[in-house]
Amino acid sequence: MGPGGTAYGHAFTPHTVTPVARVCDGDRAVGDGTPGPVTPALRDALLGVRTGRAPDPRGRLRPVPAA
């Protein structure tokens, strides 16, 4: 629910942000198995817009009146 009890829907392709914690190439690995600081920040920003806690900077969400 958004502000004032307004329900929101979304038509995004990515529904969440998933961290890539480790990349392996043969015997070489990059990463320590934990997400870095950028992934949680992106996920929080996306969820904030989707839930109405943060403004929609591109105006892609449209209110859906409650039935």
C-alpha positions in Angstrom: 0.0 0.0 0.0 1.2 3.4 -0.8 0.4 6.7 1.0 -3.2 7.2 1.8 -4.1 3.5 1.4 -3.5 3.6 -2.4 -2.5 0.2 -3.9 0.3 0.1 -6.4 1.1 -2.4 -9.1 4.4 -2.7 -11.0 5.4 -3.8 -14.5 9.2 -4.0 -14.0 11.2 -6.9 -15.4 13.5 -7.1 -12.4 11.5 -7.8 -9.3 14.4 -7.5 -6.9 18.2 -7.0 -6.9 20.2 -10.2 -6.3 23.9 -9.9 -5.2 26.6 -11.8 -7.0 28.8 -12.7 -4.1 31.5 -14.7 -5.9 32.6 -15.3 -9.5 34.9 -18.2 -10.3 37.0 -18.7 -13.4 38.9 -21.9 -13.2 41.1 -21.7 -10.1 40.6 -18.0 -9.7 37.7 -16.6 -7.6 36.7 -12.9 -7.2 34.7 -12.0 -4.1 34.5 -13.4 -0.5 31.0 -14.8 -0.6 29.2 -11.7 0.8 27.4 -8.9 -1.1 29.1 -5.6 -1.2 27.5 -2.3 0.0 26.0 -1.3 -3.3 23.6 -4.2 -3.7 21.7 -3.7 -0.5 21.4 0.1 -1.3 20.0 -0.7 -4.7 17.6 -3.2 -3.3 16.4 -0.8 -0.6 15.9 1.9 -3.2 13.9 -0.3 -5.5 11.7 -1.7 -2.7 11.2 1.9 -1.4 9.7 2.9 -4.7 7.7 -0.3 -5.1 6.1 0.0 -1.7 5.5 3.8 -1.9 8.0 4.7 0.9 10.1 6.5 -1.6 9.1 8.7 -4.5 9.0 7.2 -8.0 11.7 9.3 -9.8 10.6 8.2 -13.3 6.8 8.2 -12.8 6.3 4.6 -13.8 4.0 3.6 -11.0 0.3 4.2 -11.3 -2.2 4.2 -8.4 -4.8 1.4 -8.5 -8.0 2.4 -6.7 -9.1 0.0 -4.0 -12.1 -2.1 -5.1 
